[in-house]
Amino acid sequence: MMFRGIRGATTVTEDTEKEVLNKTKQLLEAIISKNQVDPERVVQILISATQDIHSVFPAKALRQFEGWTYVPVTCMQELDIHGGLKQCIRVLMTVQTDTKQEDIQHVYLEEAVKLRPDLKLTKNKEL
């Protein structure tokens, strides 16, 4: 069994607690579903948000998931890079899996599809 990183990102249209939590939950659900992630195999989840998101910790969304209480999750602020995508939430989920690196299903939603045009799922907005 290997450690693998599953990446994902999404954007919000406004910095409200409801919007941030809904979009983060949607992103986490898609990552979990597409990669058949079992919380017992999750090492940690790192969530970053751009500096224009400050209404709520996006990690709070994970606490709505049954069985995920003991999964370590933390939030951090993304670098403020000139020309970077605004109102963006990024996720890095570290998991134990037998899945090959190239078979990991990274998930980019909303305006975040612009971040990784090289990934096949980037152009896929459907959940």
N, C-alpha and C positions, 0 to 999 in steps of 0.2 A: 504494500500500500504506500502511495506517495502523498506528499503534500502538494496541493494545487491551489492556485489563486483564481477565483472567478471574479471577473470585473463587470461593472455595470454603472450606468449613469442615467440621470433624467434631469429635466428642468421643471421649474415651476413658473407660473405666470404671475404670481404675486406672493409676497412674503407674509403669509398668514399661517397660523398653526394648522388649520384644517388642510390647506393646500399642501404644505410641506409634508405633513404626516400621510396624507392620501397618496401623494406621488411617491414617497419613500416606500410605503407599504406596497404599492403596485410594483415598484422595481424589485423589492425583495421577494415578493410572491413569484414574479417571473423568473428570477434567478433560481429560486428553490425548485420551482416546477420544471423548468427546462433542464436542470441538472440533477433532478431527483435527490436533493440534498436532505439528509437526515441530520437533525440538530446534534445528535450524538457524535457525528463525524466532523463537526465544525470546530476548528481550532480558535478562530476569532473572526470578528467582523470589524473592519475599519470603515468609517463613513466620514467623508469630507464634504464641506459645503463652501461655496464661494462667500466672500465677505458681505454680500448683499442679502444673505439669509441669516436672520438673527431672531426670528419669532419663537423658535422651538428647536430643541436638539432633534435632528432627524432620527437618531437612534431610538427615540421613544416609540417609533412605529413598530419596531421589532417586538416590543413588550406586549403587543396585541396578539402575537402568535402563540398558540397553545404548544407547550413542550419546548419553548425556546428561552425559558426563564434563566437558565444557567449558562447560556452562550455569552462569552465575553464580547462586548461591543463598546466601541468608543467613537466619539466624534472629534473632528479637528477642522481647522480652517484651511481651505485651499489657498495656495499662493495667488496673489493678485497680479496676474500677468497682463500686461498691455495687450488688448485685442482678444483676451481669453473669453470663453463662454460665460455669460452671466447667469445668475439664478440657477446654478447647477449643483446637483448632489451626486457624489460619486461613491461607489461601494467597492471594497475589496474584501471578499469572503475567502478565508483560507480553510480548506477542507482536506480531509483524508479520503482518498479515492483511488480506485484502480483505473479511472478514466484517463486516456492519453491526453497529453497537453493540447493537441490539435482538435480533440473532440469536446473540449470544454465549451459550453454554450454561454458566451458573454452576452450581456443584454444592455442595449443602448436605446433609450426611449426619448420621445419628444424631440427637442432641439439637440439633445446629446448625441443623436446619430451622426452629427458632424465630427465628433471627436475621433472616431475610429472607422473611417471609410474602408480600411483594408480588411476589416472583419466581415465575414459573410452575413452575420446576423444584424450588422449595423443598419442595413437598409430595411430590415424587417420591423415595422412598427407594431404589428399585431402581437397580442399576448397569446 
